Amino acid sequence: MLNRNNMKAIFTITLVSIICITINGQSRSNVIQNKVLSQTTYDIDYEDSNGKKVIEQYEKFDIRGNLIEIIQYDSKGKIKDHEKYEYNSDNKKVKEYKLDTNGKVYKTMEYKYKNGLKTERITYDPSNKMVKVKKYEYQFYNVSE
């Protein structure tokens, strides 16, 4: 039989799940429409940590709805992954920065596009030395009217 505390726990988990699903799966247009600046996701563990709320992920968006920063946390609330992004006027990602737990950039990736399609991803080390290039090639349908 469910007591009052169990009912509260179930309600809270359900509410948090609905909120996370609603925001996490949002398209860029929904972020813009709802004027979302950031989203924080929490993990609430009633089995092992007695309902303690631990941050799981933080996402920040620009005014155009682009994800500009994401920070992921481990189960103790410590940063395990941190990335920042820059976009061009067509909302295409042009830079991606990987940061260490102190917020220092340890890898930069630059993206190039032609006709709206990604053509290259260039990776740089912390001293801005190019270390890797990934090329993207496309085949197109030959459609004639």
Contacts in CASP RR format, 6 or more apart in sequence:
PFRMAT RR
TARGET T0000
AUTHOR 0000-0000-0000
METHOD contacts of the structure
MODEL  1
MLNRNNMKAIFTITLVSIICITINGQSRSNVIQNKVLSQTTYDIDYEDSN
GKKVIEQYEKFDIRGNLIEIIQYDSKGKIKDHEKYEYNSDNKKVKEYKLD
TNGKVYKTMEYKYKNGLKTERITYDPSNKMVKVKKYEYQFYNVSE
2 10 0 8 1.000
9 46 0 8 1.000
9 51 0 8 1.000
12 44 0 8 1.000
13 44 0 8 1.000
13 46 0 8 1.000
16 42 0 8 1.000
16 44 0 8 1.000
20 41 0 8 1.000
23 36 0 8 1.000
23 39 0 8 1.000
24 39 0 8 1.000
24 41 0 8 1.000
26 34 0 8 1.000
26 36 0 8 1.000
28 64 0 8 1.000
28 65 0 8 1.000
28 66 0 8 1.000
28 91 0 8 1.000
30 36 0 8 1.000
31 61 0 8 1.000
31 65 0 8 1.000
32 63 0 8 1.000
32 64 0 8 1.000
32 65 0 8 1.000
36 61 0 8 1.000
36 65 0 8 1.000
37 60 0 8 1.000
37 61 0 8 1.000
38 58 0 8 1.000
38 59 0 8 1.000
38 60 0 8 1.000
38 61 0 8 1.000
39 58 0 8 1.000
39 59 0 8 1.000
39 61 0 8 1.000
40 55 0 8 1.000
40 57 0 8 1.000
40 58 0 8 1.000
40 59 0 8 1.000
41 55 0 8 1.000
41 56 0 8 1.000
41 57 0 8 1.000
41 58 0 8 1.000
41 59 0 8 1.000
42 53 0 8 1.000
42 54 0 8 1.000
42 55 0 8 1.000
42 56 0 8 1.000
43 53 0 8 1.000
43 54 0 8 1.000
43 55 0 8 1.000
43 56 0 8 1.000
43 75 0 8 1.000
44 51 0 8 1.000
44 52 0 8 1.000
44 53 0 8 1.000
44 54 0 8 1.000
45 51 0 8 1.000
45 52 0 8 1.000
45 54 0 8 1.000
54 73 0 8 1.000
54 75 0 8 1.000
54 76 0 8 1.000
54 77 0 8 1.000
55 73 0 8 1.000
55 77 0 8 1.000
56 72 0 8 1.000
56 73 0 8 1.000
57 70 0 8 1.000
57 71 0 8 1.000
57 72 0 8 1.000
57 73 0 8 1.000
58 69 0 8 1.000
58 70 0 8 1.000
58 71 0 8 1.000
58 73 0 8 1.000
59 67 0 8 1.000
59 69 0 8 1.000
59 70 0 8 1.000
60 67 0 8 1.000
60 68 0 8 1.000
60 69 0 8 1.000
60 70 0 8 1.000
61 67 0 8 1.000
61 68 0 8 1.000
62 68 0 8 1.000
62 87 0 8 1.000
64 87 0 8 1.000
64 91 0 8 1.000
65 91 0 8 1.000
66 85 0 8 1.000
66 87 0 8 1.000
66 91 0 8 1.000
66 93 0 8 1.000
67 85 0 8 1.000
68 84 0 8 1.000
68 85 0 8 1.000
68 86 0 8 1.000
68 87 0 8 1.000
69 82 0 8 1.000
69 83 0 8 1.000
69 84 0 8 1.000
69 85 0 8 1.000
70 81 0 8 1.000
70 82 0 8 1.000
70 83 0 8 1.000
71 79 0 8 1.000
71 81 0 8 1.000
71 82 0 8 1.000
71 83 0 8 1.000
72 79 0 8 1.000
72 80 0 8 1.000
72 81 0 8 1.000
72 82 0 8 1.000
73 79 0 8 1.000
73 80 0 8 1.000
74 80 0 8 1.000
78 101 0 8 1.000
79 101 0 8 1.000
80 101 0 8 1.000
82 98 0 8 1.000
82 99 0 8 1.000
82 100 0 8 1.000
82 101 0 8 1.000
82 103 0 8 1.000
83 96 0 8 1.000
83 97 0 8 1.000
83 98 0 8 1.000
83 99 0 8 1.000
84 96 0 8 1.000
84 97 0 8 1.000
84 99 0 8 1.000
85 93 0 8 1.000
85 95 0 8 1.000
85 96 0 8 1.000
85 97 0 8 1.000
86 93 0 8 1.000
86 94 0 8 1.000
86 95 0 8 1.000
86 96 0 8 1.000
87 93 0 8 1.000
87 94 0 8 1.000
88 94 0 8 1.000
88 113 0 8 1.000
90 113 0 8 1.000
90 116 0 8 1.000
92 111 0 8 1.000
92 113 0 8 1.000
92 116 0 8 1.000
92 118 0 8 1.000
93 111 0 8 1.000
94 110 0 8 1.000
94 111 0 8 1.000
94 112 0 8 1.000
95 108 0 8 1.000
95 109 0 8 1.000
95 110 0 8 1.000
95 111 0 8 1.000
96 108 0 8 1.000
96 109 0 8 1.000
96 111 0 8 1.000
97 105 0 8 1.000
97 107 0 8 1.000
97 108 0 8 1.000
97 109 0 8 1.000
98 105 0 8 1.000
98 106 0 8 1.000
98 107 0 8 1.000
98 108 0 8 1.000
98 109 0 8 1.000
99 105 0 8 1.000
99 106 0 8 1.000
100 106 0 8 1.000
104 126 0 8 1.000
105 126 0 8 1.000
106 125 0 8 1.000
106 126 0 8 1.000
107 123 0 8 1.000
107 124 0 8 1.000
107 125 0 8 1.000
107 126 0 8 1.000
108 123 0 8 1.000
108 124 0 8 1.000
108 128 0 8 1.000
109 121 0 8 1.000
109 122 0 8 1.000
109 123 0 8 1.000
109 124 0 8 1.000
110 120 0 8 1.000
110 121 0 8 1.000
110 122 0 8 1.000
110 124 0 8 1.000
111 118 0 8 1.000
111 120 0 8 1.000
111 121 0 8 1.000
112 118 0 8 1.000
112 119 0 8 1.000
112 120 0 8 1.000
112 121 0 8 1.000
112 122 0 8 1.000
113 119 0 8 1.000
117 136 0 8 1.000
117 138 0 8 1.000
118 136 0 8 1.000
119 135 0 8 1.000
119 136 0 8 1.000
120 133 0 8 1.000
120 134 0 8 1.000
120 135 0 8 1.000
120 136 0 8 1.000
121 133 0 8 1.000
121 134 0 8 1.000
121 136 0 8 1.000
122 130 0 8 1.000
122 132 0 8 1.000
122 133 0 8 1.000
122 134 0 8 1.000
123 130 0 8 1.000
123 131 0 8 1.000
123 132 0 8 1.000
123 133 0 8 1.000
123 134 0 8 1.000
124 130 0 8 1.000
124 131 0 8 1.000
125 131 0 8 1.000
END
